[in-house]
Amino acid sequence: MGKEYPACDLACANVVEDIIRTVTSGRPAAFIAETIQGNAGIVVPPPGYFKRIKEILARFGTLFIADEVQTGFARTGRMFAIEHYDVQPDIMTMAKALGNGAPISAFIATPAVADKYKKPGASTLGGNPVSSTAGLGVIRYIESHDLMGNAERRGAQLRAGLREIAARHPIIGDVRGLGLMVGAEFVHADKSPPLPSWMLYSRAQEPRLHRRQKRHRPQRHGISAAAHHHGAEYQRRAECGGDHLDGERTLTLWQNATMNSPSQGC
């Protein structure tokens, strides 16, 4: 959006209402969000973001589900990252650190949601006693060893050190995170972002694809043809405005490129 907090007035949250009004039935069941986007590059929402989201969702009767699979259990300096935003989700999912290596996942919900679930459900591996014991042990260890406080202190130390390095090396464009969930973004010396990963992939695959196409005539639905169309579509989008695509849209575009010839026009 090209805006910075706080001058943006939380435009990134306000757009959720526009989406609900224009591309849904007006009664979406739930809004699901990672409190901090992990694989997307440690994207930390601005203060007030989730409060605004909750206000918007309340107007449509929509539940807020916080995905704490990566952010939960002391990693951000709180037991759960959503605590930084002073917001109570309707449902919260968790896994990974809950078991410290043991296979376990769980969710918790407000009474208003949990009390609606009265019929028995089936879960092949649910309630495993070994994993459950491991999860309880992890929670006790986190609390007794002050891992939340440690993450907060060491995270501040890490971010300060990275910012000191960034002051000397312009290749580091930003340092962000909460607690020990920290990311450093690499950029070009002029602060312009690096090429998107899809473009790097497309360029790296180009010579190999051309060699394969010389040996084998590609079929429309073959891998070579799909990858060729995939790259061509990305190139077209870049020329039409440099659309930066996230992982889900990349998958969608790949599927479209596999089944169809590249679309024309912007």
N, C-alpha and C positions, 0 to 999 in steps of 0.2 A: 504493500500500500504506500510505501515511501513516507511513512509518518513515524515520529518518535514520541515516546511517552515522556511527559504527560500531555503534551500539546495535541496528541492524537484523540484525546477524549475517549479512549478505549474503542476506537473504530473497529479493531479486530474482534471485539466481543459483539459490538452492535450489528455487525454483518450477519451474525447468527440469526437474529430476528428477521432480517431480509430474506435469508435462505428459507426459514420456516414458512414465511408468508408466500413465497413465490414458487418453491419447488417441492413442497410437501403438501399433505392433506390438511395441514394446519393443526394436527394433533399427533406429532411424532411421539413414539413411545419413550424414547430416551436419547440423551445426548451423552456420548462416551468420549472421554478425553484423558490422555496421559497428563498428570499434573505438570511434569516437565517432559517434553518430547525427547526421548533418549536417542534412538537411532537417527532421528531427523537432524541431530547436531546440538543436543543439549539446549533446546529452545525453552527459555524460561519466560512464562507469561508475566506481564507487568503487574504490579500491585493493583488490586481491585478488579482484575480480569474475571476471576471466578465468581465474585460477588455480583458483578453485572450479568454474567451468564445465568446465575441462579435466578435473578430478577426476571430475566427474559423467559426462562423456562417455566417459571411459576405462572406466567400469563397464559401459557399454552397447556398446562397440566402435564408437562414433560419431566421425566425423572433425570437426575444428574448422576451418571456413573463415573466415578473416578478410577482410572486404571493405575494402580500403584504397584504393578508387577515389578517394574524396574526401580521405582522411587521409594518404595516402602522399606521399613525396618531400619531406621537410623541413618540411612545413606545421606540424607539432606540436612541432618542436624535435628530432625524431628522424627518421631516414630513413623509418621506418614507425611509426605511432602505437602499435602493439601492443608495441613495445619498452619503452614506459612501464610495461607490466604484467609484464615478465619472463616471457613465455609464448611458446612456439613453436607457431604454428598448423601444421596438417597441409597446408593449402593457403592461399595468399594471392593475392587478385586485385588488379589495379592497372590504372590507365588515366590519363586526364586529364593530370595534371602530368607524367607520364612523357614525354609528347610536347611539352609546352609549346605546344600549339596544333596539332601534327601528329596525325593520327588514328592512335592506337596503343593497344592494350591487351595485357595479358599476365597470366600467372599463374605462380607458382612453388610447388613442393611439396617435401616431405621425400623422401628416397630411398625410404622404405618405400612411399610413394604413387606417386612418379614411375616407379619401376622396374616397376610393374604395367602401365604403359601401353606395350605393345610392338607393338601392331598399328598400321599406318599410319592416319592420320586425314585428313580433307579440310577445308580452310579456303580459301574463295575468295580472300580478301585476306591470308591469313597470310604472314608472312615478308617483307612489303614492304620492300625495301632502303632506300628513302628514309625511311620511318617508323622503321625499326630504327636507322639512322644518327642520326636526330634524338633518339631515346631514349638512345642511348649518349652523345651530346653533352650532353643534359640532366643525366645522372648525373655526368658529369665536371665540369660547371659547378657543380652543387650542392656537390660535394666540394671543389673548388678554391677556391670563394668562401665557404666556411663558412656556407652558407645555413641549416643546421640550428642552428648557434649563434646566428645572427642572428634566426631565428624565435623561439628561446627567450628571447633578451634583449628583443626588441621586443614579444613577446607578454606578458612580465611587465610591461613598461612600459604596454602598452595596458590590461591588466586593472587595474593600479593606478590608471590615470587614470579608467577607467570606474567603479571602486568609489568614487573620490573624488566623481565626479558623482552616483553613486547615494546617497551620504550626504546630498547636498543636494536630491535630487529623488526622492521616494518612488515615482514612476512606474516606476523601475528596481528590480525586485524581486530580481534575481539577476544575477551576472556569473560566467561559467564558461568553461572551455576549457583547451586545452593548446597551448603555443606561440602561433602566430598564428591558430589555429582557435578563435575566441572568439565568444561570444554574450552578448547582454544581453537579459534577459527583461523585457518591459513588463507592469506590473500596475496595478490600481487603487490609489488612494492608501491604502486600508485593507489593501493587500497581497493582496486577493482576485484570482484570475486573471481575465483578460478573457474575454469570451464566446468559446467555441470557434469556429473558422473556419466550421464547417458551420452554426452557428446564425446567424452574421452573414450568410452566403450565403443561407440560407433566408429570413431576414427581408428582405434586400434584394430577393429575387426575388418575394416575396409579392404586392406591388401589381401587378407586370407580369403574373404568372400569372393573377391575378383578372381583369385586363383582357382577356387572351387568352381566358379561359374564357367571358367574356360574348360575345365575337365568334364563337368556334368551340366547339362542344360537344366536349370532349376525349374521345378514345378511350382505352380502358383501357391500351393499350400505347403511347399517344402520348407525346411529350415533355412536354406540359403535364401530363397525368395523372401521369406518372412523377414529375415534379418536385413535384407537389402531394402525392402519396403519400410521396415522399421527405421533404418537410418535415414532414408529419403524423407520420411514424414517428419522426423526430428529436425532435419536440415531445413525443410520448408517452414516449420514453426519458428525456428531460430531466425530465419530470414524475414519472417512476418512479424517479428517483434520480440524474439528471444524469450519465448514462453518457458519458464523454468518449471519443470514437472517434478512432482513428488513421486514416491514409490508406487502408490496406488494408481495414480494417473499413468505412470509409466507402464504398469501392467496392462491397464485398459488399452493404452495406445498400442502395445505390443500385440494384444489380441486383435485389435482392429486391423493392424498392419498385416497380421497373419491371414486374416480372412478376406481382406479387400485390398484393392490397389490404393496407393496413397491418394487422399482427397486433394482436390485442387482448390486454390484460392485461400484467402485468410478469413 
